[in-house]
Amino acid sequence: MNNTHLLRATAIALLLAVSGCATTNTFERPPPESYELQIVDNVAAHRFDLTLVSHDRAICVANENWPETGRMPVANDKVTVTTGQATLPVDAAMFDVYCPGGCGQQRATPKKPLTGFISYEAVGNVAELAADPDKQLHFRVQPTYCR
């Protein structure tokens, strides 16, 4: 009987501890005016160049939310290209990913911006994209202050 009560109490304490961890947000997001995301349509290189500039202190972006080798590392339906004809998704290296403890971060500081690119090839027909003057990359970044 005593072991049963002790086991229940331990299980409840463990459940409360875990749920407390899950609801605690330790990430502090900088205000939008403290950073800038620049997107340049680099037609000659057949890509969109991205530069994340911090105006005050080091900010970080999760690896899975920043392009790598011309495409997104993980599928992200919020990263799209609009053309005169359609809204196109950007191909990703993987559909989904799980990294215990996080997948790492990319860092931008006031003296060292974070750069990356999305290739036209990751979006669709390279020649059609290069010829479309109205195309636009939609890329939303949500940095946090680096710890």
C-alpha positions in Angstrom: 0.0 0.0 0.0 2.8 2.5 0.9 4.7 1.7 -2.3 1.6 2.4 -4.3 1.1 5.8 -2.8 4.8 6.6 -3.2 4.7 5.4 -6.8 1.6 7.6 -7.5 3.2 10.6 -5.8 6.4 10.2 -7.8 4.5 9.9 -11.1 2.5 13.0 -10.3 5.6 15.0 -9.4 7.3 13.8 -12.6 4.3 14.8 -14.7 4.2 18.2 -13.1 7.9 18.8 -13.7 7.7 17.8 -17.3 4.6 19.9 -18.0 6.3 22.9 -16.4 9.3 22.5 -18.7 7.0 22.3 -21.8 5.3 25.5 -21.1 8.3 27.6 -20.1 9.5 29.8 -23.0 13.1 30.6 -22.6 13.5 32.2 -26.0 13.5 36.0 -26.2 12.5 37.4 -29.5 14.0 40.8 -30.6 11.6 43.5 -31.7 11.3 43.7 -35.5 13.0 47.1 -35.7 16.2 45.6 -34.2 16.9 43.5 -37.3 16.4 43.5 -41.0 16.0 40.7 -43.6 17.1 41.7 -47.0 16.0 39.7 -50.0 17.7 40.4 -53.4 16.6 38.7 -56.6 19.9 37.8 -58.1 18.9 37.0 -61.7 22.4 36.5 -62.9 23.1 33.8 -60.3 19.5 32.3 -60.6 18.8 32.7 -57.0 17.4 34.9 -54.2 20.1 36.2 -51.8 19.1 36.5 -48.2 20.9 38.6 -45.6 19.8 38.9 -42.0 21.3 42.0 -40.3 21.1 42.6 -36.5 21.2 46.3 -35.5 22.0 45.8 -31.8 23.1 42.4 -30.6 23.6 38.7 -31.6 20.5 37.0 -32.9 20.0 33.4 -33.9 17.8 31.5 -36.3 17.2 27.7 -36.0 19.1 25.8 -38.6 15.9 24.2 -39.9 14.5 27.7 -40.6 17.5 29.1 -42.7 18.3 28.0 -46.2 21.2 25.6 -46.8 22.8 24.8 -50.2 20.1 26.8 -52.1 17.0 25.2 -50.5 15.4 24.9 -47.1 16.7 22.1 -45.0 13.2 21.2 -43.9 9.8 21.7 -45.7 8.3 25.0 -44.8 5.0 26.1 -46.3 5.6 29.7 -45.3 8.5 30.0 -47.7 7.1 30.5 -51.2 7.8 32.4 -54.5 5.0 34.2 -56.2 5.1 34.8 -59.9 2.8 36.3 -62.4 1.2 32.9 -62.7 1.2 31.1 -59.4 2.5 30.7 -55.8 5.2 28.1 -55.8 6.7 26.2 -52.8 10.4 26.0 -52.2 11.8 22.4 -52.2 13.4 21.2 -49.1 16.1 18.6 -48.4 13.8 16.8 -45.9 10.1 16.7 -45.2 10.5 16.8 -41.4 13.2 16.5 -38.8 13.5 15.9 -35.1 16.6 16.9 -33.2 16.6 16.1 -29.5 17.8 19.3 -27.8 17.5 21.3 -31.1 19.1 21.2 -34.5 21.5 24.1 -33.8 21.4 27.7 -34.8 22.8 30.2 -37.3 24.1 33.5 -35.8 23.9 37.1 -37.0 25.7 39.9 -35.2 25.9 43.7 -35.9 29.4 43.1 -37.4 28.6 39.8 -39.2 25.3 39.4 -41.0 23.9 35.9 -41.7 23.7 35.1 -45.4 22.0 32.4 -47.4 20.2 31.9 -50.7 17.3 30.1 -52.3 18.1 28.8 -55.8 15.6 29.1 -58.6 16.1 25.4 -59.1 14.6 24.7 -55.7 11.4 26.5 -56.9 10.8 25.5 -60.4 11.8 26.1 -64.0 14.9 28.2 -63.8 14.5 29.9 -67.3 10.9 30.9 -66.5 11.8 32.3 -63.1 14.7 34.2 -64.5 12.4 35.8 -67.2 9.7 36.7 -64.7 10.3 40.3 -63.5 7.4 40.1 -61.0 8.6 37.1 -59.0 9.0 37.6 -55.3 10.4 35.4 -52.5 8.2 35.3 -49.4 10.4 34.4 -46.5 9.6 35.1 -42.8 12.3 34.9 -40.2 11.7 34.7 -36.5 15.1 35.2 -34.8 15.7 34.9 -31.1 18.5 36.5 -29.0 21.4 34.1 -28.9 22.1 32.5 -25.5 
